[in-house]
Amino acid sequence: MGELLRVTDVVKRFPVGRGLLLRKPTAEVHAVDGVSFTINSGETFALVGESGCGKTTTANLVLRLLDVDAGRIDFAGEEITHRRGKRLRELRRDIQMIFQDPVASLNPRMTVRDIVAEPLVAQGRRRGATGQVAELLERVGLDPDHAGRYPHEFSGGQRQRIGIARALALSPKLIVCDEPVSALDVSMRAQVLNLLLDLQTDLGLTYLFISHDLSVVRHVCDRVGVMYLGKIVEVAKREQLFGGALHPYTQALLSAVPVPDPDVEVKRRRIVLQGEVPSPLHPPPACRFHTRCWKVETICRNETPELEVRCGQHKASCHFAEPRAAVEIHA
């Protein structure tokens, strides 16, 4: 299982102006600040964290929907950081996306047949598209005879299956899943997640999975990267992370996930973070988590901890990283 994607020290900042007539930016949002990770072929790598931590921006950089300010992105052994024109269009065949909102991501004026065939047409593969659409719909559990219907005639879970079929149309090597089940009810979530796992097994797919829900992450992911204020603070295999997270922020996230056993739930010691998430316009110096961390010492305010290996492949960026027994979390 070789390496498919490598993201190295990627940076993305957004200029912010003041007022409608002031064109010169007065500050910058530190959306992604020195993020690095790898994804191997056939695995699912998750980026998790609170809203605004930079995980979706990171995904958009990988998709080349946004330009990188600094750093490097390699895909299938080639650098894609600054691809343009025809070469970028070729890359679109290999990297596709499943969106968070199955309603907003589907054109209500197009039939399901046209929606699923759209990537094929865009790549000049119109011939035979109708037959491929039928196969794709059947693969994701939809009736090919319904290809002439419009999105509003389907349920939320079915619309997300249409989005998945569209993402599969060009036989991509990597699929970015941006909160693919957060807009669905609980019963539909399980069905869509199981579909993604089955497709991965059958087609050898690789996923970059964006989520804030650790229960979902535990169900589908092989490795996890935890983000906070534009930086990755912990990376580990699923079993390592849920068995003993090292970073205080990850430990707080895990402690907030409910457990379906009342006897266990009542005995748990939750970690309640104090204060608000700092503004990405002015992130704290050194360790960005030190303003909310219960372990904070002088070194945390003055020295930035490196994301380094602590045990096996388990990495954490904390001066006082130590495991904390995790609770059982069920998807």
KAFENQUI-V27699 format. One record per residue. N is the residue number from 1. PHI is phi in radians with two decimals (* if undefined). OMEGA is omega in degrees with one decimal (999 if undefined). D_CENTER is the distance of its C-alpha to the mean C-alpha in Angstrom with 1 decimal. Layout:
BEGIN
{{N:PHI:OMEGA:D_CENTER} {N:PHI:OMEGA:D_CENTER}}
END
This chain:
BEGIN
{{1:*:-175.1:20.8} {2:-1.47:-179.6:20.4} {3:-1.31:179.3:17.8} {4:-1.81:-176.8:15.9} {5:-2.28:174.2:13.7} {6:-2.33:176.3:14.7} {7:-1.92:-173.3:13.5} {8:-2.21:173.5:16.5} {9:0.87:-176.2:17.2} {10:-1.35:-179.1:15.4} {11:-2.25:172.4:16.6} {12:-2.50:177.7:16.2} {13:-2.22:-178.8:18.6} {14:-1.97:178.5:19.8} {15:-1.20:180.0:23.5} {16:-2.20:177.0:25.0} {17:-1.74:179.9:28.5} {18:-2.23:-179.3:31.0} {19:1.57:-175.9:32.9} {20:-1.33:-174.0:33.1} {21:-1.71:-179.1:35.6} {22:-1.56:-175.3:34.3} {23:-1.48:-177.1:32.4} {24:-1.25:-179.1:32.1} {25:-1.14:-179.8:28.9} {26:-1.82:179.9:29.9} {27:-2.80:179.6:26.7} {28:-2.35:172.3:23.1} {29:-1.48:179.8:19.8} {30:-1.50:-173.6:18.1} {31:-1.27:178.3:14.5} {32:-2.34:-169.6:13.4} {33:-2.38:176.0:16.2} {34:1.41:-178.0:16.6} {35:-1.50:177.4:13.2} {36:-2.39:172.8:13.8} {37:-2.91:176.5:12.3} {38:-2.26:173.9:13.1} {39:-2.32:178.3:12.0} {40:-1.56:178.9:15.1} {41:-1.04:176.2:16.2} {42:1.48:-179.9:15.8} {43:-1.93:175.6:13.3} {44:-2.01:178.3:9.9} {45:-1.92:-177.5:7.9} {46:-1.83:166.6:5.5} {47:-1.95:-177.0:4.6} {48:-2.20:178.2:6.8} {49:2.75:179.6:9.5} {50:-1.18:175.7:11.9} {51:-1.02:179.7:11.7} {52:1.53:-177.7:12.5} {53:-1.39:177.6:11.2} {54:1.89:-175.0:9.7} {55:-1.21:178.4:5.9} {56:-1.24:175.3:6.2} {57:-1.06:176.6:9.3} {58:-1.05:178.5:8.0} {59:-1.08:179.3:6.2} {60:-1.18:174.4:9.6} {61:-1.20:177.4:11.5} {62:-1.10:178.9:10.5} {63:-1.27:-176.0:11.5} {64:1.14:171.2:14.6} {65:-1.43:174.0:14.5} {66:-2.19:176.7:15.3} {67:-1.51:178.6:17.7} {68:-1.39:175.8:17.2} {69:-1.38:178.5:19.9} {70:-2.75:-179.5:20.2} {71:1.73:-172.4:18.9} {72:-2.57:175.4:18.3} {73:-2.21:177.3:15.9} {74:-2.03:179.7:17.4} {75:-2.31:-179.5:16.7} {76:0.92:175.4:19.1} {77:1.47:-179.6:21.4} {78:-2.18:177.1:21.8} {79:-1.30:-179.6:20.8} {80:-2.11:-172.1:19.0} {81:-0.96:-174.0:18.7} {82:-2.14:179.2:21.5} {83:-1.11:178.9:21.9} {84:-2.40:169.8:23.8} {85:0.99:-174.8:25.8} {86:-1.08:-178.0:26.4} {87:-1.18:176.0:24.3} {88:-1.21:177.5:21.2} {89:-1.11:176.3:22.2} {90:-1.12:179.8:22.5} {91:-1.14:179.8:19.0} {92:-1.03:178.1:17.8} {93:-1.15:-171.7:19.3} {94:-1.66:-180.0:17.1} {95:-2.21:179.6:13.6} {96:-2.15:-173.8:12.9} {97:-2.39:169.2:10.4} {98:-1.93:-171.9:10.4} {99:-1.53:-177.4:10.5} {100:-1.23:-173.8:10.4} {101:-1.81:-178.1:14.2} {102:-1.21:177.1:16.3} {103:-1.45:-177.0:19.3} {104:-1.20:-175.5:18.5} {105:-1.48:-179.7:16.8} {106:-1.98:179.6:20.1} {107:-1.19:-176.4:23.3} {108:-1.17:-178.9:25.9} {109:-1.59:-178.5:28.7} {110:-1.88:174.2:27.7} {111:-1.30:178.0:28.4} {112:-1.04:178.6:25.8} {113:-1.02:-179.1:27.6} {114:-1.23:179.9:27.1} {115:-1.11:-177.6:23.5} {116:-1.22:-178.5:22.6} {117:-1.41:-174.3:25.1} {118:-0.95:177.6:23.9} {119:-1.08:178.9:21.9} {120:-1.13:179.3:24.9} {121:-1.13:-179.3:27.3} {122:-1.10:179.9:25.3} {123:-1.68:177.2:25.6} {124:1.29:-178.1:29.3} {125:-2.07:-177.5:29.2} {126:-1.18:-178.0:30.9} {127:-1.09:179.1:33.5} {128:1.38:-175.9:32.7} {129:-1.13:-177.7:29.6} {130:-1.07:177.6:31.2} {131:-1.15:178.3:31.5} {132:-1.16:178.3:27.9} {133:-1.07:179.3:26.7} {134:-1.05:179.1:28.8} {135:-1.13:-178.5:27.4} {136:-1.15:178.9:23.8} {137:-1.09:178.7:24.5} {138:-1.15:-179.0:26.4} {139:-1.14:-178.9:23.6} {140:-1.66:173.7:21.2} {141:1.55:177.5:24.1} {142:-1.97:-179.2:25.6} {143:-1.41:179.9:29.2} {144:-1.04:179.2:29.9} {145:-1.19:-179.7:32.9} {146:-1.66:-176.7:30.8} {147:-1.12:180.0:29.4} {148:-1.47:179.7:31.8} {149:-1.44:179.7:30.5} {150:-1.85:-175.0:28.3} {151:-0.93:-176.2:25.0} {152:-1.18:179.9:26.8} {153:-1.54:-178.6:28.7} {154:-2.08:175.1:25.8} {155:-1.31:179.7:24.1} {156:-1.05:178.7:20.5} {157:-1.12:178.4:19.5} {158:-1.19:177.9:21.5} {159:-1.11:176.9:20.0} {160:-1.18:174.9:16.5} {161:-1.12:175.8:18.3} {162:-1.10:177.2:19.7} {163:-1.08:177.9:16.4} {164:-1.17:177.9:15.5} {165:-1.05:177.8:19.0} {166:-1.09:179.5:18.6} {167:-1.15:-178.8:15.5} {168:-1.47:-168.9:17.7} {169:-0.99:-175.6:20.8} {170:-1.72:-179.4:20.7} {171:0.92:-176.0:19.9} {172:-1.23:175.2:16.8} {173:-1.53:-178.3:16.0} {174:-2.34:174.3:12.2} {175:-2.10:175.4:10.1} {176:-1.58:-179.3:6.8} {177:-1.85:-176.8:6.0} {178:-1.67:-178.3:5.3} {179:0.83:-169.0:6.9} {180:-1.22:-178.8:9.3} {181:-2.15:-175.1:11.9} {182:-1.19:-179.4:12.1} {183:-1.61:-176.3:15.0} {184:-1.84:175.2:16.9} {185:-1.32:-169.8:19.6} {186:-1.05:-177.4:19.6} {187:-1.13:179.1:21.5} {188:-1.25:178.6:19.5} {189:-1.01:-178.2:16.2} {190:-1.07:-179.1:17.8} {191:-1.14:-178.9:19.1} {192:-1.19:178.0:16.0} {193:-1.10:178.0:14.2} {194:-1.13:175.9:17.4} {195:-1.09:179.0:17.5} {196:-1.07:178.2:14.2} {197:-1.16:178.9:15.7} {198:-1.13:178.8:19.0} {199:-1.12:178.5:17.9} {200:-1.10:179.0:16.2} {201:-1.17:-175.3:19.6} {202:-1.28:-172.4:21.7} {203:-1.91:-179.4:20.2} {204:1.20:-175.8:18.6} {205:-1.31:173.9:15.2} {206:-2.09:-177.0:12.3} {207:-2.09:160.6:8.7} {208:-1.81:-168.9:5.4} {209:-1.90:179.3:3.7} {210:-1.71:-177.7:1.8} {211:-2.80:170.1:5.5} {212:-1.91:-174.5:8.7} {213:-1.75:-177.2:10.8} {214:-1.21:176.3:11.9} {215:-1.14:176.8:14.2} {216:-1.13:-179.1:11.7} {217:-1.04:-180.0:9.9} {218:-1.11:-176.7:13.5} {219:-1.31:-168.6:14.4} {220:-2.07:-167.4:12.1} {221:-1.78:176.8:10.7} {222:-1.61:177.4:13.0} {223:-2.33:-173.8:11.8} {224:-2.33:170.7:9.8} {225:-2.03:-178.3:9.3} {226:-1.77:-177.8:10.3} {227:-1.91:174.9:10.4} {228:-2.53:177.6:13.4} {229:0.86:173.2:14.9} {230:1.49:179.9:13.3} {231:-2.17:171.7:13.8} {232:-1.50:-176.4:12.5} {233:-1.83:179.0:15.1} {234:-2.75:175.4:14.7} {235:-2.38:-178.5:13.6} {236:-2.81:168.6:15.1} {237:-1.14:-177.0:15.6} {238:-0.94:-176.8:14.9} {239:-1.13:179.0:18.6} {240:-1.17:-176.4:19.1} {241:-1.14:-177.3:16.6} {242:-1.39:177.9:17.9} {243:-1.52:-179.3:21.4} {244:-3.13:178.7:21.8} {245:-1.08:-176.6:19.3} {246:-1.73:-174.9:20.9} {247:-1.49:179.7:19.5} {248:-0.98:179.5:21.0} {249:-1.14:177.7:17.9} {250:-1.09:178.8:16.1} {251:-1.07:178.2:19.5} {252:-1.17:177.9:19.6} {253:-1.07:-178.8:16.3} {254:-1.16:-177.6:17.6} {255:-1.22:-178.5:21.0} {256:-1.53:-178.7:19.9} {257:-1.41:-178.4:18.7} {258:-1.18:178.2:21.8} {259:-1.93:-175.2:23.7} {260:-1.30:178.3:25.6} {261:-1.84:-176.2:28.7} {262:-1.03:-179.3:30.9} {263:-1.15:178.2:32.9} {264:-1.29:-176.2:30.0} {265:-1.05:-175.7:28.3} {266:-1.23:-178.1:31.5} {267:-1.64:-175.5:31.9} {268:-1.23:175.3:28.5} {269:-1.80:-178.4:28.4} {270:-1.38:174.5:25.6} {271:-1.82:-179.3:24.4} {272:-1.76:-179.6:24.7} {273:-1.31:-179.5:23.4} {274:-1.61:175.1:26.1} {275:1.42:-179.4:25.7} {276:-1.62:174.2:23.1} {277:-1.14:179.6:20.0} {278:-1.04:179.9:21.6} {279:-1.25:175.4:21.3} {280:-1.20:173.1:19.1} {281:-1.23:-179.2:22.4} {282:-2.40:-178.9:24.2} {283:-1.15:179.7:22.0} {284:-1.06:177.1:24.3} {285:-1.27:178.2:25.8} {286:0.99:178.4:25.4} {287:-1.28:-175.1:23.0} {288:-1.24:-178.6:20.9} {289:-1.60:-170.1:20.9} {290:-1.15:-179.3:24.6} {291:-1.27:-179.0:25.5} {292:-2.16:-172.1:24.1} {293:-1.59:179.1:24.7} {294:-1.43:179.5:27.7} {295:-1.74:-169.1:28.3} {296:-1.01:174.3:28.7} {297:-2.30:-177.6:31.6} {298:-1.01:-178.4:33.1} {299:-1.08:-178.8:31.2} {300:-1.18:-179.0:27.9} {301:-1.47:-172.6:29.1} {302:-2.02:-175.9:30.5} {303:-2.22:179.1:28.5} {304:-1.38:178.9:24.9} {305:-1.27:178.8:23.8} {306:-1.43:172.8:22.3} {307:-1.40:-173.3:19.3} {308:-2.28:-177.5:21.6} {309:-1.20:177.9:22.2} {310:-1.85:176.5:23.9} {311:-2.84:-177.6:24.5} {312:1.05:176.6:23.6} {313:-1.79:-176.8:20.1} {314:-1.47:-178.9:19.2} {315:-1.99:176.2:18.5} {316:-2.65:177.0:18.8} {317:-1.92:-179.0:19.9} {318:-2.68:178.4:22.6} {319:-1.22:-176.4:26.4} {320:-2.24:-179.0:27.0} {321:-1.19:175.0:24.3} {322:-2.70:-175.8:25.7} {323:-1.21:173.3:24.4} {324:-2.23:-177.1:24.7} {325:-0.95:-178.7:25.2} {326:-1.56:176.7:22.3} {327:-1.49:176.2:23.2} {328:-1.28:-179.1:22.6} {329:-2.10:-178.8:19.6} {330:-1.92:176.7:19.8} {331:-1.40:999:17.3}}
END
